[in-house]
Amino acid sequence: MPKKIIIFIFLILVLAGVFFVYKFVYKDKSNYCSKYACFVEVEISEEEYNKKLELIKEAKENIKKDPKNLDNYLSLGLYYKSLGELDKAKNAYLDGLKVNDEFYLFYLNLGNILVDMRDYESAKEFYLKAIENKAVEPNSYLKLVDLLVSQIKAPDKEIREVYLEGLKNTGGDLNICKSYASYLEEIKEYGPAANTWRICLLQDSGNEAIKEKIEELKNKNSE
C-alpha cells in the first residue's frame, strides 16, 4: 500500500478518535443520566449554590411540618432542578403525587424533568396526565406537542389531534393557536396555516407581524 494512503488513513483514524473523545468523554462528562441517577451540570456561583441548599433544607422542613401543603413539594422539586439534580427533583414531585394525585402541576413538572432526562415516552405520559387533570391549562398541550414534534417525531395525525384538543378545551388559547399555525407553516401547508393565523388575529387584532405572515403565506400558497 502506498505510503501516502497509509498516512491518510492514519490521519482519518486520529480525527475520529479526537471526535469521539470530545463528543462522548469531554463534552458530555458533566451531564450524566442512567437508570440509577441523572445529573446535569448547571452554571451557578458558590453563593447561589449555598443559598439553594438552604432553600432545599427549608422546603424539607416545611414538608415535615405541613405534609399536605403541595407548594412545598413544588418548591423542593424546583430547587433540586435548579442545581441539576434531576432524580431528586423527580422524587419531590412523585412524593407530592402521593399527597394529591390530581394536581396537574406535578404531572407537568414531571414531564419537564423527564424530557431533560431524555425519557421521552414517560414524559409524554405525564403530559397526558397533566391534561387529564386540568384540560383548560394551555402549557400542557404546548409542552406535549413540542415533545411530539422535536423528540418523538410523532405522526402528523397525532400532533394535530393534540393541537385541536388543546384549542377546544382552552377556548382557542392564543399561544396554542400561534403554535399550531407555525406547525402548519413548517410542514408547508400554507393555506391552512394562513387560515389559522387569521383565527389567531381575531384575538390579537393589532398584531402587525401576524398580518404580514398571512400575506406572506397567501403569496406562497398561490405560487
Secondary structure as the mmCIF struct_conf table of DSSP 4:
data_model
#
loop_
_struct_conf.conf_type_id
_struct_conf.id
_struct_conf.beg_label_comp_id
_struct_conf.beg_label_asym_id
_struct_conf.beg_label_seq_id
_struct_conf.end_label_comp_id
_struct_conf.end_label_asym_id
_struct_conf.end_label_seq_id
HELX_RH_AL_P HELX_RH_AL_P1 LYS A 3 PHE A 20
HELX_RH_PI_P HELX_RH_PI_P1 VAL A 21 TYR A 26
TURN_TY1_P TURN_TY1_P1 LYS A 27 SER A 30
STRN STRN1 ASN A 31 CYS A 33
BEND BEND1 LYS A 35 TYR A 36
STRN STRN2 CYS A 38 VAL A 40
HELX_RH_AL_P HELX_RH_AL_P2 GLU A 46 LYS A 65
TURN_TY1_P TURN_TY1_P2 PRO A 67 LYS A 68
HELX_RH_AL_P HELX_RH_AL_P3 LEU A 70 SER A 82
TURN_TY1_P TURN_TY1_P3 LEU A 83 GLY A 84
STRN STRN3 GLU A 85 GLU A 85
HELX_RH_AL_P HELX_RH_AL_P4 LEU A 86 VAL A 99
TURN_TY1_P TURN_TY1_P4 ASP A 101 GLU A 102
HELX_RH_AL_P HELX_RH_AL_P5 TYR A 104 ASP A 116
TURN_TY1_P TURN_TY1_P5 MET A 117 ARG A 118
HELX_RH_AL_P HELX_RH_AL_P6 TYR A 120 ASN A 133
TURN_TY1_P TURN_TY1_P6 ALA A 135 VAL A 136
HELX_RH_AL_P HELX_RH_AL_P7 PRO A 138 LEU A 147
HELX_RH_PI_P HELX_RH_PI_P2 LEU A 148 ILE A 152
HELX_RH_AL_P HELX_RH_AL_P8 ASP A 156 ASN A 169
TURN_TY1_P TURN_TY1_P7 THR A 170 GLY A 171
BEND BEND2 GLY A 172 GLY A 172
HELX_RH_AL_P HELX_RH_AL_P9 LEU A 174 GLU A 186
TURN_TY1_P TURN_TY1_P8 ILE A 187 LYS A 188
HELX_RH_AL_P HELX_RH_AL_P10 TYR A 190 GLN A 203
BEND BEND3 ASP A 204 ASP A 204
TURN_TY1_P TURN_TY1_P9 SER A 205 GLY A 206
HELX_RH_AL_P HELX_RH_AL_P11 GLU A 208 SER A 222
#
